[in-house]
Amino acid sequence: MSKLAIHGGSPVKSGSWPKWPQWEKSTLAAVEKVFKSGRWAISSNYSSKSPLREKAFGKAFAEFLGAKYCVPVTSGSASLELAMEALGIGAYDEVILPALTWCADPVAVVDINAVPVFADCDPATLCISPEAVEAAITKKTRAVIAVHLYGSMADVDALLDICRRHKIHLIEDCSHVHGAKWRGKSAGIFGAIGCFSTQHTKLLAAGEGGVTVTNSLELKSRIEQLKSNSRKYIDQPAPGKLEIEWSGEIMGGNYSLTEFQSAILLDRLGRLEEQTLKREDNAKFLDDELSGIPGFEPIMPPDQVTRRAYYYYVVRCDRKYWKGVDTETVRAALAAELAGAAERIYLPLHRSPLFRPLTKKRHYLSKSYIAALKRCAKANLPHSDAAHATCISIPHPVLLSDRKEMQTVVDAFAKVSGAKGELKAK
Ligand SMILES: Cc1ncc(COP(=O)(O)O)c(C=O)c1O
């Protein structure tokens, strides 16, 4: 076996991986049209010649998912916050969520003055464990946020059952899995509200941006007002007048997507299905090949996932095999072979410097609230800790490569596995 790249040998992968985000001439043309239309925001005057892209994207994305309604917003973070506010969740209400996720989830919870309660993950999927959710429910619980993480999905059947029995809401954070399906139905349409980020690294990307989807007209109307300063769309707008009118049913802030971002999303949505299929096909190839390499075990989505979407492809290092070599060393060796395409997974948020709610004065509501926030850091989440300690992830643009390039991923894992002794000796 040749010398590892991390020790000066030749890397398995030469050149770079597909770039992300991607755009085409049609993307540029769509943005140019917005410039020329003069309608840069939803708060521009109605013109039948230039219908709002935000409305068009909302309709197209709802259709794509099989949801009744979709309200685009400024970010995935905003989608979570507005989803909870639309559901009437607020001060001192408890929201159960995973710690193995991006900080946006608990930050959204504390920013509406609710209390995040971390639940451990299922080690097989890395998503929130239904058993851990049930054990965390109290009289104050109002909702569960299920994050469909990396390339997997939380068990929505079990979570819906728990939520129905306890009369609490399920919110799905689908920021990693645009286009994934659970038993043939799209991620995002199982709970009361589905939330998505369209930030530039995501599978559907507009630089920044977010989306909420729901089958409830009432929730759709509340989110619409929450995101556009208490205003909602008029059914029959008049030329030269605003297309939104004051309502005041629920006070909103400004979380509106620009028309430029909506135009980009509309254009990119046209490529999502094809890209999802390509990533899924390559991920299945990696599943087959990597599971035969000593020391590595791919994280497989549950069987109910009938269409896989991948933000990252995750592989667990077998600690027995890698005894004496830590995960960071294995990751660095893989990254050196693979032009950088090997990363660690999230540090669970009860340990993360990204979740420090008491650094902001707005969170000092009362002694009991401060005590509840302090409890977050003391959560006991052995599976989330173990996942961080053992897993390595490959970013999704790699999965858009052709089969020859995918083989380099397999070859790199095989090379690093075979060089355990070389890594141990250093
Ligand atoms: C799981 C998850 N939820 C929410 C978000 C927040 O999205 P945004 O960055 O668009 O606010 C992210 C972003 O990385 C995420 O990964």
The ligand as a Gaussian input file, in Angstrom:
#p B3LYP/6-31G(d) Opt

LIG

0 1
 C      -30.388000      21.502000      10.459000
 C      -30.399000      22.979000      10.213000
 N      -31.434000      23.688000      10.650000
 C      -31.510000      25.014000      10.457000
 C      -30.515000      25.695000       9.808000
 C      -30.593000      27.178000       9.701000
 O      -30.666000      27.613000       8.417000
 P      -30.173000      29.095000       7.994000
 O      -28.690000      29.074000       7.981000
 O      -30.775000      29.266000       6.647000
 O      -30.718000      30.033000       8.993000
 C      -29.414000      24.995000       9.323000
 C      -28.342000      25.719000       8.589000
 O      -27.242000      25.300000       8.424000
 C      -29.338000      23.598000       9.536000
 O      -28.284000      22.883000       9.118000

